[in-house]
């Protein structure tokens, strides 16, 4: 028996992940009524793999980004619930049934999303750090969400189409799901962050890909989005503790630079860093429990680096806004 769920998988050069992703989807019980893989002009055999495994394949002639791919899939979908799953995510068993039961039990919910699980497959400290950080952030988020997450998130198709789908003009490649969530919330919709809905992330991160993604595909476009909205949101990556940590690290950085003229400022820098550790103790304790002291220490260092470039990203967007300059991020060249 198939469920009234359409699963949409945007895919670009996804041959290394796609089989595992689709295996988990086709193993769902009940099965989704349709599985649509949108091949975003891949240079590899992504489309061939998807077709061989039984998915319906839609082709995009030019690489246009996940916004366009997901919109195309949702327009083609014929079911009441559209479930977006990234090509490098392996859905947990029972995910389709869980989402279907949730929408049936709670008709006031318009959209739901989950998180990565705490067992990322990719090896390496950076990959483990990145995926575990995401898991912890979502697991600590407020259940009544103000954003959406399309790597493992479902929405009522009627609501999605009424909103006009993802914004292909301003956010074709980055944080398009967050922006959609903002619009849905502003329209009076209800979004649920369900911490039991999870998937395994397969992506292999490097140090430089992490920084590039965090700066150009997260921090800068998300800050740009925040400047376009009436008031800052206070959940997930921009909840109070995270924003405060960015400010404290900026002050600690300035104090450390000031040591070139006054060495006593070192004590101030140390105190500020201690405050940051206290604010983020839960995360660092999570790292320690998951993979031990070495990983926790490296994770702390990477997290401090995250606060560093997040602060500079905010400053960059703020200056561009004040001077009416164009802003460059992972969505290419955009303007406020």
N, C-alpha and C positions, 0 to 999 in steps of 0.2 A: 504493500500500500504506500502510495506516495503522498507527501504532505504539500499543502498550498504554499510552498516556499521556493523562490528562485534564488539560487546562489550565483553571484556574479564574481568572477575572478579576473581582475585586470592583470595582464602579463606582458612583460617586456624582457626578452632574453632570459627566460625563466626556466630553461631546460634542466638546470641543476636542482631545482626545488619542486617543479610542477607535478611530477609523478607522485611524490609523497603527499603533496597537498591534495591532489585529486583522489588518491587512494582513500584518504581519511573522509573526504566528502562522499564518495560513492559507498563507503561502509556505514554511513549514517542510517539509523533505523528510528523512525521512518525515513526513507530517502527523500531528498528534495524533488519536486516535480520536474525541475530542469536545472541544469548546470551550464552556465554560459561563461566561456572563457573569451575575453576580449583581447586579441593579440594586437598589442600596440606597436605594430611595425617592427617586430623582432627580427634580428639578423640570424638567429639560430633556428632550431626546429621546434620551437615552442608550440606553434600552431599544429604541427604534425602530431606531437605527443598528445595534445589535448584531444584531437580528433580520434586518435587511436584508442584513447581511454573512454570515449563515449560522450564527451562534452560537445555541446554546440559551440562552434567557433565563429566569432565575428572578427573581421579583419579591419584594421585601421591603416590607411595607405601611407600616412606620415605620422611619426611619433608625436603624439599630442599631449601625453601625460595622463595620469590616472583619473583626473576629473572627467575628461572626455571619454575615456574607456569605460568608467563606471556609469556615466550618463547613458552611453550607448547601450550598455547591457541592461540597465533599468528600463529604458524605453522599449527594448525588445522583450523583456520579461513579461510573463502572462499570469503571474501569481500575486496574491495579496501581500505577501511579505517578501521583501528584497533583502537578502543576506549577503553582505559584502565580505569577502575573504581574500586576503592578499595571497599571492602565489607562493610566498615563502612562509606561510603559516599552516600548521597542521591542526585542524579542529579536534577538540576533545571528543571522545565517543559520546553520543547522545546530545550533541550541541543543537542539532536541528529540532529535536523533540523538546529540548529545554526552552528554546526561543519560541517555538510554536505554543507550548503550554503557557508561557509567560504572557504572550499577547492575548491569548484566549482568556486567561484568568484575570488580567488587568487591562481592560479595554481603554483605560485612560492613558496608557503608555503609547507614545508614538514611535519611539526608537529605543534601542538597547544596545549596549556594547560591553565588552569584557576587558580582558588583559592577556598578555603573554603569561604562560605558567612559569614556575620557578625551576624548570628543568631544561634550559636552553641547550640545543644540540651542538651549536658551534663551539669549537675549542678556542682556547686563548683567553687571556685575562681581559682584554678589551671587549671581546664578544660577550663573555660571561657578565662583566660589569654592566655593559649597556643593557642587556636583556633583563638582568635581575633588577636594575634600577627602574626599568619600565614596569616590571611586575609589582615592585614595592610601591611605586607612585600610584598606580591604579588601585592597588589593594587598599591604600590609605585614603583614596579619594572619596568624596561625598557621593552617596548613592543617587541623590537627585542631581544629575549632571547639567552643565550648561554648554557642554561641547559634545561632539560625536567622534567616534573613532572607527574608520572604515577598514582597518586591517582585520577586524573581527567584530562586525556590528551589523545589526538588522534594523530596518525601518519599514513602516507601512508604505507600500508603493504609492498609494493615493496621496499621502502626505508628502512624500518625496517629490512627486511630479508637481503638486501644487506649489511647492517651494521653488520650483525651477531647477531642481537638482544641484549638483556641485557647480561652483562658480568657475567656469572655464576661462574667463577673461582675466580676472585678477589673481586667481589661485589655481592655475592649471596643474601644478606639480607638487605644491607644498601646502600643508595645513588646510587643504580644501574641505576636509571632514570637520575640522574645528570650526571653520567659518560657517559651514552648513548647520552645525549644532547651535551656533549663536543665533542664526536666522530663525531656526525652529523655535528656540527658546523665546526670542523676542515676539514671535507670532503666537505665543501662548501654548506651545507644545510642551510635552513632558518627555524627558530623556532619562533613562535609567542606566547607571553604571552598575552592572551586576557582576560581583566579584567571583561568582561561581562559573561564569562563562569564560572559558580560557582556551588558548591554543598554544602550541609549541612554535617558537620562532626558529627558523633555520638559517637566518642570515649570518654570514661571517663578517664581522666588523674588523677594520684596522684602525690604528690610532688616527690616521689622517682622514679616513672616511667618516669616523665619528665626529671629528671637529668640523669637517665640511658640512655634514648633515645638521649638526647642532646649531651652527651659526647661520648657514644660508637657507636651510630648509625648516628650521624651527625658530630660533631666537629672533632673527630679523623679520621674517614674514609674520610671526605671531605678534611681535611688538607693533608692527605696522597695523595689524588687525585691531590691536587694543587701542591704538590712537584713533581708529575709525569708529570705535564704539563708545557709548556714553558711560564711562566708568570701567575700571579694571575688574576682571573676574578674579575669583579667589579660590581656585580649585586646581588640583593636579600640579603641573609644573610651575604655576604662578600663584600658589597659595601663599599665605602670609609668611610662613617660615622660609620659603624659597626666595621670595622677594627681599626679605630682611637679610638673608644670608648673602645675597648679591651685594647689597649695600655695605654690609659689614666687611665683606672681602675687599670691596673697593677701598674702604677706609684703611684696612690692614695693608693693602698694597701701597697706598700713599704714605702710610707710616713707615713701611719698609724702605721706600725710596728716600724718605726724610732722614733715615739713619746716615745718609751720606754727609749730612750737616749736623745732625744731633743724634748720637747713638742711643740716647735714652728713649727715643721713639720706638726702639725695638721691643720694649716692655709693652707698649700700647698695642703694637702689631700682634704680639703673642696673646694678649688678653682678648683681642677681637677674634683671633682664630679659635680660641677656647670657646667663646660664645657660639661661633659657627658649629663647632663640634657638639655642643649641647643641643642646639636647635635641630641637628640632624642625627642625634644619637640613635634613634630608632633604626634608621637606614644602616648605619655603620654596624650596629649590633646584628642586624639581619645579615649583612655581609659576613660577619664573623661566624654566625651560626651555620651559614650555608657552606662556606669554603675555607674557614680558618683565618688565622691572624695575618698571614702574608697577603691574602686576597683582600682582607678588610683594610689593611694599610694602603695598598695600592689603590683600592676603590676610593678611599678617602682622598688621596692625592688627585685622582682623576675627577672627583666630584668638586674639589676646590678649583681645578682648572675649568670645569664647567661654569662655576660661578664667575670666574674671571672673564671668559669670553661672552657670557650672557650679559654681563654688565657693559662691556664694550659694544655689544650689539644694540642694547637699549640706547646707549649714548649716541651711536651712529644714527639710529632712526630719529631720535629726538632732535639732533642737529639738522638732519635733512628736513624735518618737518618745519623747524623754525626758519630755515633759510629757503624753504620752498624748492628743495633740490629733489631730483629723481632718486629713487631708492632701488638698489640692486640686490636681489636675493635669488633663491633657487627657482623662482618663477620668472627669471630673466628680469627685464627692465620694467619697473612699474612705478606709478606715481600715486601720491596721496591726493 
